[in-house]
């Protein structure tokens, strides 16, 4: 039977599950979310922005809210804690805040780090929650707005430097049913505030779930934020994320997104310049194999003069995996003296793998320096031979070179245990003879 | 040690023959120079001995200690003690010199029945070798050849050779692109490594390097064949007269074969 044309996707069908909210702000956000969701069509691969992407892992599953999924307890959640964030950790399980696993004692007193539900009357929450997120015709953000009950809220007061990285740990448990989660984050950094935030998504079992994280960052003047995002979802999971950041004058935002897990990942980072003289990084590393699909659609919006932006997006594809990159760089008419670097480098290690890449520069100013490039290649045979001639087997040589290729992106991650953990992940990926193949 | 008999080779998948019947014998303790004009096939010979995948042996054989190298992968040849110093050393960002050398050293050591060195022992060992090529310690923590100058890359090849202690070292135009000081360092390194058990094949376009390392035997390769073999005097002659006077030799031989 043919589906009706108005495209009632699983997301739309779920609007009946949306609960009433007590707090007026939440009530407003939810109502708006449902209204927008109903106005928005679910995308298909015929839409330009969704070309190449097979959305069947979402459309063919009847996801239920995580609290109806019969979720199982997580053994050893401590295993996923970062030692540096021993007392600066906010934990969510299936998108719901877990007070017992969280620990924020080590943070400066006037800093707020906790569940957003407990801070709905905070001026920063009132000003920015759901106000920053801005994705056109996107049912996923509306879906998140319709459903989220908890979320991470980090408020860093003026001039405060947070010594320890703050871990936003998202764990996804095994469950009887396939469920969806709607993690939500709001970070507000007041002038001259400095912090490192590690956002981690981990599927602890092999089960299928859908997670739709929405992350809003507001950086006031001279605020500096490092944002590390590690996606280690289960190999059957679907991860659709919308992290968006706004920068005032002299603010610096440096983000590093590492995509390792998931059956289907769609990540849409956006950085929006609100004033002159900002600096930001939107680097990415994608390591996929088996049947994994990872799609990054980014938007770096240079609206005012004197911005420096850096985007190095590195991808390794093995087996039947498929990577998609679409990197939009906007330089608006009044945005002069922009220095923007974008490079997408793809290492395609199998015949069956697939890579689509599309740098998309739209420049309306004349005094700008934009370099961009995209390459898809295999390992250089000359490099392989060089290492072979030093006694390594061909397999080992390829492993070493793939490892070296991937390493560049994580070199800038300064939190030692995270850096180490990622090196281990890269090693595991590069040395896997044959990865476990999981299909949806 | 090395015995090459009537070796013919071409680039895999291409008709054009590059090596057209090379004969060469190298004994332990010897230093050979392989000279010739550009495109004569001398670098190809070095790469073929090391097992480069681009080339295909169509006739003849290469025996190393009596073993047919054609049957062996490049890493297996390295394990036997063959080392190629590259004309264009490859940059390997993300892998430090230290990591590469420890991996290589231990793999080769194991395959040759020697003890592996633990990181501390290996560090001591590297320190001695660094002195040999006049390099600083911080060099060990840099990524292999990444951002190195031409001279540094060449010196790194000699350093790797010193660490891996090959039985047969093939130096592919190691002298090209080196200033006099660097050339001196490289030459001194080779001289110190020279002993009765090992052998060197210096592939070079110029006689210059041979002022520093005196070869036992000099070969001239033209048109894919060794057309003349002599002692160090031959190198001097080449310096004076160039290669032209030998070109006819190549043609005559070529016609004889045809």
Interface residues (C-beta under 8 A of the other chain):
Chain A: X380 X381 X382 X383 X385 X386 X387 X388 X389 X390 X391 X392 X393 X394 X396 X397 X400 X401 X403 X404 X405 X406 X407 X408
Chain B: X50 X51 X52 X53 X54 X73 X74 X75 X77 X78 X79 X83 X84 X86 X89 X90 X92 X93 X94 X95 X100 X103 X104 X107 X108 X111 X143 X160 X164
